[in-house]
Amino acid sequence: MNQLLQEKRDAENFLRLIAPKYAAVYILDRSTDTFRDILAPEAFRAFAKDTKGSYSDAMQLYRDHYVACDYQEVIDRVLDYDYVYNILSSGNQVNVTYRKKDGTLIRLKIDRYSDNDENTSIWVYTNEDSEDALYGELGEARYRIRFDDNERPVEFIGSESLSEMLYGFKDETHIPFSMLWNHMHPQDIDVVKEEFKNIHDSKDSTVTYEVEYRLQNKDKQYRWYRAIGKPVLNEKGKIVSVCGFIIDIHKHKEKNLLQQRFISGLSHEYVTVWVINHDLTVELYQQTKKGDHIAQDAIEKFAKTNNYQKSMEKYASEYVCEEDREDFLRNVNYRVVRERIKTEKVYPVLFQREFNGRTDYFQACFAQISDETDDFVLGFKLVNDIVEHEKERNDRLEEEKQILESLSSDFTAIYYLEVNSGEFEPVHIQDETNASELIRSYSGYKDFYEYAYQYAMRYIPKEEQAEFLWWFSRDNLKSLLKTQASLTQNYRTYPNAQNHQYFETKVVKVSEDEESCHALLGFRYIDDIIKKDTFNKTGYRHH
């Protein structure tokens, strides 16, 4: 009996030694609902004792005491043995994750224990928040750096698995240590050299060497690795070698770097920035000062629920305006977000939020962290100013549209003009008119005022050109539009192809600010309503 207990303790210690992330390992007999534990916490053994060895009853006690409320249904699902064993009988594993009440993320993997026994399965619980889990399996990627008699590193020796990982070799690697610098990213060399200097200066065999850097792999691509090792000293206290292992941490590192780049570039605009993990848990990554007084209660509730879909549903029910709620929930659905951020750099969702009797416009912005992970970033941004600006712009466009519609039926030519710069755009030009002929003959005008000059030289009688050009000058239009929203001016031309020679210009100011003044200019013939003898000597009449 003592020998059996000792063997059990040895097995447990061995599991803890080779993989600290293992939380528990059980072998379950479905037919009797009993189990053998390879590795188990004392609390679970106490539950099993209370339930007379029933695995499902002990798991229900474990669920109630340790599993977060939002994840208890995960435990209920795997305790449905029919569900579990149907999956196992198809040759697949059961893989689920849940969070404990202390926030720890646990992964449960269930597999068949034996091909000969359909009732027996093995349940392996791993702590995914442990350092081991974050940085991947250690495997056999071992290295040794050999030093010479002067304590200088001279040779790098890599195990077979490390050689395969870095160089694509099948055998153990032996290369001059200096070659390692050729494979290392230039920006990381100084960091590694500094760590070597610290080891050399301390000469303490109990000190652990630990550093992260980028190396070129067998595909000539830089990847992030984490090296952990210790110095080996001889009887004289001199460094003989440094031995350790190397872990590929590229995915983990890239995820963090991408998060930092995204957030550092945009976080000043956001009230809160969240990271949504692949298991739908949420992490508050950053909260700006603006977030301290904007629905702080909503921020805390969002984090407390700690499930993206449920957090969003709760947030919508309490804060999103009713008229926007249905669209909001449809647009922020997890599957919708995952699809949109595959093709869009940033996926924005606009909504109105109510808080303390005030309605604000907010934008939820989603961005994918990396193609290699399902995690993504979510930021909430206050956009009242942007929405108001957009409303003003839309109102202006609608006003312009109405003006254009009213003008197009009567006017032979319409132009959109920025008065200060002279930039203009023909909006409507009727065929067989002076304007259509002028545009067709030469379209590279520097600005509207050059265009007006060419028009005057071709179509305005010589004695009336000066008056025409003065009225259509930049200074005159700017001066008149400062005090008037619309202007009207008549002028005479040589008869055109349709024998029209009397025209009216209507100028309507569309918008104005410190830097620009936009206007619409419409031209129409008025031969049928103005007689020649009603014109004064110069042919001009102001309205």
C-alpha positions as CSV (number, residue, x, y, z in Angstrom):
1,M,0.0,0.0,0.0
2,N,2.8,2.4,0.9
3,Q,4.5,1.7,-2.3
4,L,1.3,2.4,-4.3
5,L,0.9,5.7,-2.5
6,Q,4.5,6.6,-3.1
7,E,4.1,5.8,-6.8
8,K,1.0,8.0,-7.0
9,R,2.9,10.9,-5.3
10,D,5.8,10.4,-7.7
11,A,3.4,10.5,-10.7
12,E,1.8,13.7,-9.4
13,N,5.1,15.4,-8.8
14,F,6.3,14.3,-12.2
15,L,3.3,15.9,-13.9
16,R,3.7,19.1,-11.9
17,L,7.4,19.2,-12.9
18,I,7.1,18.6,-16.6
19,A,4.0,20.8,-17.0
20,P,2.9,23.2,-14.3
21,K,-0.1,24.1,-16.3
22,Y,-1.8,20.8,-15.5
23,A,-4.6,21.4,-12.9
24,A,-6.1,17.9,-12.8
25,V,-6.2,14.6,-14.6
26,Y,-9.0,12.0,-14.1
27,I,-9.9,8.7,-15.7
28,L,-13.6,8.2,-15.7
29,D,-15.7,5.1,-16.0
30,R,-19.0,6.1,-17.5
31,S,-20.8,2.9,-16.6
32,T,-20.3,3.4,-12.8
33,D,-19.7,7.2,-12.7
34,T,-16.5,6.5,-10.8
35,F,-13.0,7.8,-11.5
36,R,-9.3,7.4,-10.7
37,D,-7.4,10.6,-10.2
38,I,-3.8,10.9,-11.6
39,L,-3.6,14.5,-10.4
40,A,-6.2,16.2,-8.3
41,P,-6.5,19.2,-6.0
42,E,-7.3,18.3,-2.4
43,A,-10.6,20.2,-2.6
44,F,-11.9,17.9,-5.4
45,R,-10.9,14.8,-3.4
46,A,-13.0,16.2,-0.5
47,F,-16.0,16.6,-2.9
48,A,-15.5,13.1,-4.1
49,K,-15.5,11.8,-0.6
50,D,-18.7,13.7,0.2
51,T,-20.4,12.3,-2.9
52,K,-19.2,8.7,-2.2
53,G,-17.0,8.6,-5.3
54,S,-19.5,9.9,-7.8
55,Y,-17.6,12.0,-10.4
56,S,-20.7,13.8,-11.7
57,D,-21.9,14.8,-8.2
58,A,-18.3,15.9,-7.2
59,M,-18.1,18.0,-10.4
60,Q,-21.4,19.7,-9.6
61,L,-20.1,20.7,-6.2
62,Y,-16.9,21.9,-7.9
63,R,-19.0,23.9,-10.4
64,D,-21.0,25.6,-7.6
65,H,-17.9,26.5,-5.5
66,Y,-15.4,27.4,-8.2
67,V,-16.8,28.0,-11.6
68,A,-17.9,31.5,-12.7
69,C,-21.7,31.8,-13.1
70,D,-21.5,32.5,-16.9
71,Y,-19.5,29.3,-17.4
72,Q,-21.4,26.8,-15.3
73,E,-23.4,25.7,-18.3
74,V,-20.0,24.4,-19.8
75,I,-19.7,22.0,-16.9
76,D,-23.4,21.0,-17.2
77,R,-22.7,20.2,-20.9
78,V,-19.8,17.9,-20.3
79,L,-21.6,16.1,-17.5
80,D,-24.0,15.0,-20.2
81,Y,-22.2,11.7,-20.8
82,D,-24.3,10.8,-23.9
83,Y,-23.1,14.1,-25.5
84,V,-19.4,13.5,-24.5
85,Y,-19.2,9.8,-25.5
86,N,-21.0,10.4,-28.9
87,I,-18.2,12.8,-29.8
88,L,-15.5,10.3,-28.5
89,S,-17.1,7.4,-30.5
90,S,-16.7,9.5,-33.7
91,G,-12.9,9.6,-33.1
92,N,-12.9,13.3,-32.0
93,Q,-11.9,14.9,-28.7
94,V,-14.0,17.2,-26.5
95,N,-12.4,20.6,-26.0
96,V,-14.0,23.3,-23.9
97,T,-12.8,26.3,-21.8
98,Y,-14.3,28.0,-18.8
99,R,-13.3,30.5,-16.2
100,K,-13.2,30.0,-12.4
101,K,-14.5,32.6,-10.1
102,D,-11.0,33.9,-9.5
103,G,-10.7,34.6,-13.3
104,T,-8.4,31.7,-14.1
105,L,-9.0,30.3,-17.6
106,I,-9.2,26.5,-17.6
107,R,-9.2,24.2,-20.6
108,L,-10.8,20.7,-20.4
109,K,-9.7,18.1,-22.9
110,I,-11.6,14.8,-22.9
111,D,-10.4,11.8,-24.9
112,R,-10.9,8.0,-25.1
113,Y,-8.6,6.3,-22.5
114,S,-8.4,3.0,-24.4
115,D,-9.5,1.8,-27.9
116,N,-10.7,-1.4,-26.2
117,D,-12.9,0.2,-23.6
118,E,-15.7,2.5,-24.8
119,N,-16.8,3.5,-21.3
120,T,-13.5,4.8,-20.1
121,S,-12.3,8.3,-20.9
122,I,-9.5,10.6,-19.7
123,W,-10.3,14.2,-18.5
124,V,-7.3,16.6,-18.6
125,Y,-7.7,20.1,-17.0
126,T,-5.0,22.7,-17.8
127,N,-4.5,26.2,-16.5
128,E,-4.3,28.3,-19.6
129,D,-3.2,31.4,-17.7
130,S,0.0,29.7,-16.4
131,E,3.3,30.8,-17.9
132,D,3.7,27.4,-19.5
133,A,0.4,27.8,-21.4
134,L,1.1,31.3,-22.5
135,Y,4.5,30.5,-24.0
136,G,3.7,27.1,-25.4
137,E,5.0,23.7,-24.8
138,L,8.7,23.5,-23.8
139,G,9.4,20.4,-25.8
140,E,12.9,19.4,-26.3
141,A,14.3,22.7,-27.8
142,R,17.4,22.6,-25.6
143,Y,20.6,24.5,-26.2
144,R,24.1,24.7,-24.7
145,I,26.6,27.5,-25.2
146,R,30.2,26.3,-24.7
147,F,32.8,28.8,-23.3
148,D,36.6,28.6,-23.7
149,D,39.2,28.8,-20.9
150,N,39.0,32.6,-21.1
151,E,35.2,32.5,-20.4
152,R,34.3,33.6,-23.9
153,P,31.4,31.9,-25.7
154,V,32.8,29.9,-28.6
155,E,30.2,27.3,-29.7
156,F,26.3,27.1,-29.9
157,I,24.9,23.6,-29.7
158,G,21.3,22.9,-30.4
159,S,19.3,19.8,-29.8
160,E,17.6,18.0,-32.7
161,S,14.2,19.6,-32.2
162,L,15.8,23.1,-31.8
163,S,17.9,22.5,-35.0
164,E,14.7,21.6,-36.8
165,M,12.9,24.7,-35.4
166,L,15.6,27.2,-36.3
167,Y,17.5,25.7,-39.3
168,G,15.5,22.8,-40.6
169,F,18.2,20.3,-39.7
170,K,17.4,16.8,-38.4
171,D,20.6,16.4,-36.4
172,E,22.1,18.2,-33.5
173,T,23.5,21.6,-34.5
174,H,27.1,22.8,-33.7
175,I,27.9,26.3,-35.0
176,P,30.4,28.9,-34.0
177,F,28.8,31.2,-31.4
178,S,29.5,34.3,-33.5
179,M,27.2,32.9,-36.2
180,L,24.3,33.4,-33.7
181,W,24.5,37.1,-34.1
182,N,24.0,36.8,-37.9
183,H,20.7,35.0,-37.3
184,M,19.5,37.5,-34.6
185,H,17.5,40.6,-35.3
186,P,19.9,43.6,-35.2
187,Q,17.6,45.5,-32.8
188,D,17.9,42.6,-30.2
189,I,21.6,42.0,-30.2
190,D,22.5,44.6,-27.6
191,V,19.8,43.2,-25.2
192,V,21.2,39.7,-25.5
193,K,24.8,40.9,-25.1
194,E,23.8,42.8,-21.9
195,E,22.3,39.7,-20.5
196,F,25.5,37.7,-21.2
197,K,27.5,40.4,-19.5
198,N,25.3,40.2,-16.4
199,I,25.8,36.4,-16.3
200,H,29.5,36.8,-16.7
201,D,29.8,39.5,-14.0
202,S,27.6,37.6,-11.5
203,K,29.0,34.1,-12.1
204,D,26.2,32.7,-10.0
205,S,25.0,29.3,-11.0
206,T,21.7,29.9,-9.2
207,V,20.8,32.9,-11.4
208,T,18.4,32.2,-14.3
209,Y,19.2,33.8,-17.7
210,E,16.0,34.9,-19.4
211,V,15.6,37.1,-22.5
212,E,13.3,37.5,-25.5
213,Y,14.6,38.1,-29.0
214,R,14.0,37.5,-32.7
215,L,15.9,34.8,-34.7
216,Q,15.6,33.9,-38.3
217,N,14.0,30.5,-38.7
218,K,14.6,27.9,-41.4
219,D,12.3,30.0,-43.8
220,K,14.5,33.1,-43.2
221,Q,11.7,34.8,-41.3
222,Y,12.2,36.5,-38.0
223,R,10.2,35.0,-35.1
224,W,10.1,35.8,-31.4
225,Y,11.8,33.3,-29.0
226,R,12.3,33.2,-25.3
227,A,15.6,31.8,-24.0
228,I,15.8,30.5,-20.5
229,G,19.1,29.1,-19.1
230,K,21.6,28.9,-16.3
231,P,25.4,29.1,-16.2
232,V,27.5,26.1,-15.4
233,L,30.7,26.8,-13.4
234,N,33.7,24.6,-12.9
235,E,35.5,24.0,-9.6
236,K,37.4,27.3,-10.0
237,G,34.2,29.3,-10.4
238,K,34.7,29.9,-14.1
239,I,31.9,29.7,-16.6
240,V,32.1,26.5,-18.6
241,S,28.7,26.8,-20.4
242,V,25.2,28.1,-20.3
243,C,22.5,25.5,-20.7
244,G,18.8,26.0,-21.2
245,F,15.9,25.8,-23.6
246,I,14.3,28.1,-26.2
247,I,10.5,28.6,-26.6
248,D,8.7,29.9,-29.7
249,I,6.6,32.8,-28.3
250,H,5.9,34.5,-31.7
251,K,2.1,34.4,-31.6
252,H,1.9,35.6,-28.0
253,K,4.5,38.4,-28.7
254,E,2.9,39.5,-31.9
255,K,-0.5,39.6,-30.3
256,N,0.8,41.9,-27.6
257,L,2.8,44.1,-30.0
258,L,-0.2,44.5,-32.3
259,Q,-2.5,45.4,-29.4
260,Q,0.0,48.0,-28.2
261,R,0.4,49.5,-31.7
262,F,-3.3,49.6,-32.3
263,I,-4.1,51.1,-28.9
264,S,-1.2,53.6,-28.8
265,G,-2.3,54.9,-32.2
266,L,-6.0,55.3,-31.4
267,S,-6.5,55.1,-27.6
268,H,-6.5,58.9,-27.1
269,E,-9.8,59.0,-29.1
270,Y,-11.5,56.2,-27.1
271,V,-13.3,56.2,-23.8
272,T,-12.4,52.6,-23.2
273,V,-10.4,50.0,-25.1
274,W,-11.1,46.3,-24.6
275,V,-9.4,43.0,-25.8
276,I,-11.9,40.3,-26.7
277,N,-10.3,36.9,-26.2
278,H,-11.0,33.8,-28.4
279,D,-13.2,32.4,-25.6
280,L,-15.3,35.6,-25.6
281,T,-13.9,36.8,-22.2
282,V,-13.2,40.5,-22.1
283,E,-10.3,42.5,-20.7
284,L,-10.3,46.3,-20.1
285,Y,-7.0,47.2,-21.7
286,Q,-7.2,51.0,-21.3
287,Q,-9.6,53.6,-19.9
288,T,-9.0,57.3,-20.7
289,K,-9.8,60.1,-18.3
290,K,-12.8,60.8,-20.4
291,G,-14.1,57.4,-19.3
292,D,-13.9,58.3,-15.6
293,H,-17.1,60.3,-15.8
294,I,-18.9,58.7,-18.8
295,A,-21.1,55.8,-17.7
296,Q,-18.5,54.4,-15.3
297,D,-21.2,52.0,-14.1
298,A,-21.5,50.7,-17.6
299,I,-17.8,50.0,-17.8
300,E,-17.8,48.1,-14.6
301,K,-20.9,46.0,-15.6
302,F,-19.3,45.2,-19.0
303,A,-16.2,43.9,-17.3
304,K,-18.1,42.0,-14.6
305,T,-20.2,40.0,-17.0
306,N,-16.9,39.0,-18.7
307,N,-18.5,37.5,-21.8
308,Y,-18.5,39.5,-25.0
309,Q,-21.9,38.5,-26.3
310,K,-23.7,38.8,-22.9
311,S,-21.8,42.0,-22.1
312,M,-23.0,43.6,-25.3
313,E,-26.6,42.4,-24.8
314,K,-26.6,43.8,-21.2
315,Y,-25.0,47.1,-22.4
316,A,-27.5,47.5,-25.2
317,S,-30.5,46.8,-22.9
318,E,-29.4,49.5,-20.4
319,Y,-27.7,52.2,-22.4
320,V,-28.3,52.0,-26.2
321,C,-31.3,54.1,-27.3
322,E,-34.3,51.9,-28.1
323,E,-34.5,53.0,-31.8
324,D,-30.9,51.9,-32.3
325,R,-30.9,48.8,-30.1
326,E,-31.9,46.2,-32.7
327,D,-29.4,47.4,-35.3
328,F,-26.7,47.7,-32.6
329,L,-27.1,44.1,-31.5
330,R,-27.2,42.8,-35.1
331,N,-24.1,44.7,-36.0
332,V,-22.0,43.8,-32.9
333,N,-23.0,40.1,-33.0
334,Y,-19.8,38.1,-32.5
335,R,-20.0,36.2,-35.8
336,V,-20.8,39.5,-37.7
337,V,-17.8,41.2,-36.2
338,R,-15.5,38.2,-36.9
339,E,-16.5,38.3,-40.6
340,R,-16.2,42.1,-41.0
341,I,-12.8,42.5,-39.4
342,K,-11.4,39.8,-41.7
343,T,-11.7,42.3,-44.6
344,E,-11.9,45.7,-43.0
345,K,-9.0,47.4,-41.1
346,V,-11.5,48.9,-38.6
347,Y,-15.2,48.0,-38.4
348,P,-17.2,50.9,-36.9
349,V,-20.7,50.7,-35.4
350,L,-22.5,54.0,-34.7
351,F,-25.3,54.2,-32.1
352,Q,-27.0,56.6,-29.6
353,R,-26.4,56.0,-26.0
354,E,-28.5,57.3,-23.1
355,F,-27.0,58.1,-19.7
356,N,-28.2,60.4,-16.9
357,G,-30.9,61.9,-19.1
358,R,-28.5,62.8,-21.9
359,T,-28.2,61.2,-25.3
360,D,-24.8,61.0,-27.0
361,Y,-23.5,59.6,-30.2
362,F,-21.0,56.7,-29.7
363,Q,-19.1,54.6,-32.0
364,A,-17.9,51.0,-31.2
365,C,-14.8,50.3,-33.3
366,F,-13.5,46.7,-33.9
367,A,-10.1,45.7,-35.2
368,Q,-8.4,42.4,-35.7
369,I,-5.2,41.9,-33.8
370,S,-3.6,39.3,-36.0
371,D,-4.5,36.8,-38.7
372,E,-3.1,34.1,-36.4
373,T,-5.6,34.7,-33.5
374,D,-9.3,35.1,-33.1
375,D,-8.8,37.8,-30.4
376,F,-9.7,41.3,-31.4
377,V,-9.8,44.9,-30.0
378,L,-12.9,46.9,-29.3
379,G,-12.9,50.6,-28.5
380,F,-15.8,52.9,-27.5
381,K,-15.5,56.5,-28.8
382,L,-17.7,59.6,-28.2
383,V,-18.5,61.1,-31.7
384,N,-21.0,63.9,-31.1
385,D,-18.8,66.4,-32.9
386,I,-18.3,64.0,-35.9
387,V,-22.0,63.3,-36.2
388,E,-23.0,67.0,-35.9
389,H,-20.4,67.8,-38.6
390,E,-21.9,65.0,-40.8
391,K,-25.4,66.3,-40.2
392,E,-24.4,69.8,-41.3
393,R,-22.7,68.3,-44.3
394,N,-25.8,66.3,-45.3
395,D,-28.0,69.3,-44.7
396,R,-25.8,71.3,-47.0
397,L,-25.8,68.6,-49.6
398,E,-29.5,68.4,-49.5
399,E,-29.8,72.2,-49.8
400,E,-27.4,72.1,-52.8
401,K,-29.5,69.3,-54.3
402,Q,-32.7,71.3,-54.0
403,I,-31.0,74.4,-55.4
404,L,-29.6,72.4,-58.3
405,E,-33.0,70.8,-59.0
406,S,-34.7,74.2,-59.1
407,L,-31.9,75.7,-61.3
408,S,-31.4,72.8,-63.8
409,S,-34.7,73.2,-65.6
410,D,-34.2,76.9,-66.2
411,F,-30.5,77.5,-66.6
412,T,-28.2,76.6,-69.5
413,A,-25.1,76.4,-67.3
414,I,-24.5,75.8,-63.6
415,Y,-21.1,75.9,-61.8
416,Y,-20.0,75.0,-58.3
417,L,-17.4,77.6,-57.2
418,E,-15.1,78.0,-54.2
419,V,-14.8,81.8,-54.4
420,N,-11.5,82.2,-52.6
421,S,-9.4,79.7,-54.6
422,G,-11.4,80.0,-57.8
423,E,-11.7,76.2,-58.0
424,F,-14.9,75.3,-59.9
425,E,-16.8,72.4,-61.3
426,P,-19.3,72.5,-64.1
427,V,-22.5,70.9,-62.7
428,H,-24.8,71.3,-65.7
429,I,-23.9,72.5,-69.2
430,Q,-26.6,72.6,-71.9
431,D,-25.5,71.6,-75.5
432,E,-25.1,74.2,-78.3
433,T,-24.4,77.1,-75.9
434,N,-21.4,79.4,-75.5
435,A,-20.4,77.6,-72.3
436,S,-20.5,74.1,-73.9
437,E,-18.3,75.4,-76.8
438,L,-15.8,77.0,-74.4
439,I,-15.5,73.9,-72.2
440,R,-15.1,71.6,-75.2
441,S,-12.4,73.8,-76.8
442,Y,-10.3,74.0,-73.7
443,S,-10.8,72.3,-70.3
444,G,-7.5,73.1,-68.5
445,Y,-8.4,76.4,-66.9
446,K,-6.4,77.4,-63.9
447,D,-9.5,78.7,-62.1
448,F,-12.9,80.1,-62.6
449,Y,-11.6,83.7,-63.1
450,E,-9.4,82.6,-66.0
451,Y,-12.5,80.8,-67.4
452,A,-14.5,84.0,-67.1
453,Y,-11.8,85.9,-68.9
454,Q,-11.7,83.5,-71.8
455,Y,-15.6,83.7,-71.9
456,A,-15.4,87.5,-72.0
457,M,-12.8,87.6,-74.8
458,R,-14.9,85.3,-77.0
459,Y,-18.5,86.2,-76.4
460,I,-18.8,89.7,-74.7
461,P,-18.8,92.8,-76.8
462,K,-15.5,94.6,-76.4
463,E,-16.9,97.8,-74.9
464,E,-18.6,95.7,-72.1
465,Q,-15.8,93.2,-71.3
466,A,-14.3,95.3,-68.5
467,E,-17.6,95.6,-66.7
468,F,-18.2,91.9,-67.1
469,L,-14.8,90.9,-65.8
470,W,-15.1,93.3,-62.8
471,W,-18.4,91.8,-61.7
472,F,-17.1,88.2,-62.0
473,S,-13.8,89.0,-60.2
474,R,-12.7,87.3,-57.0
475,D,-12.7,90.6,-55.0
476,N,-16.2,91.6,-56.1
477,L,-17.8,88.2,-55.5
478,K,-16.2,87.9,-52.0
479,S,-17.3,91.4,-51.1
480,L,-21.0,91.0,-52.3
481,L,-21.4,87.5,-50.7
482,K,-20.2,88.7,-47.3
483,T,-23.5,90.6,-46.9
484,Q,-25.8,88.8,-49.3
485,A,-26.9,85.2,-49.6
486,S,-27.8,85.6,-53.3
487,L,-26.9,87.9,-56.2
488,T,-28.3,88.5,-59.7
489,Q,-26.6,90.1,-62.7
490,N,-27.6,90.6,-66.3
491,Y,-25.2,90.9,-69.3
492,R,-25.2,90.8,-73.1
493,T,-23.2,88.6,-75.4
494,Y,-22.8,88.2,-79.1
495,P,-25.7,86.0,-80.4
496,N,-25.0,82.3,-79.9
497,A,-26.0,79.4,-82.1
498,Q,-29.6,79.7,-80.9
499,N,-29.6,83.4,-81.4
500,H,-29.7,84.1,-77.6
501,Q,-27.7,87.2,-76.4
502,Y,-29.2,88.4,-73.2
503,F,-28.4,86.4,-70.0
504,E,-29.0,86.5,-66.3
505,T,-26.5,85.2,-63.7
506,K,-27.8,84.0,-60.3
507,V,-25.2,83.4,-57.6
508,V,-26.3,81.5,-54.4
509,K,-24.0,81.2,-51.4
510,V,-24.0,77.6,-50.2
511,S,-21.6,77.7,-47.2
512,E,-18.9,79.9,-45.7
513,D,-16.3,79.7,-43.0
514,E,-13.0,81.4,-42.2
515,E,-11.2,79.6,-45.0
516,S,-13.7,79.0,-47.8
517,C,-16.9,80.3,-49.4
518,H,-18.8,77.9,-51.7
519,A,-21.4,79.2,-54.2
520,L,-23.5,77.9,-57.0
521,L,-23.6,80.1,-60.2
522,G,-26.5,79.6,-62.7
523,F,-26.7,81.2,-66.2
524,R,-29.9,81.5,-68.2
525,Y,-31.0,83.4,-71.3
526,I,-33.7,86.1,-70.9
527,D,-34.2,87.4,-74.4
528,D,-38.0,86.7,-74.1
529,I,-38.4,88.8,-71.0
530,I,-35.9,91.6,-71.4
531,K,-36.0,93.9,-74.3
532,K,-32.9,95.5,-75.7
533,D,-34.2,99.0,-75.1
534,T,-34.6,98.4,-71.3
535,F,-30.9,98.1,-70.9
536,N,-28.9,101.1,-70.0
537,K,-25.9,102.3,-72.0
538,T,-23.6,99.6,-70.8
539,G,-26.2,96.9,-71.0
540,Y,-26.0,96.1,-67.3
541,R,-28.7,96.2,-64.6
542,H,-28.1,95.1,-61.0
543,H,-30.7,93.4,-58.8
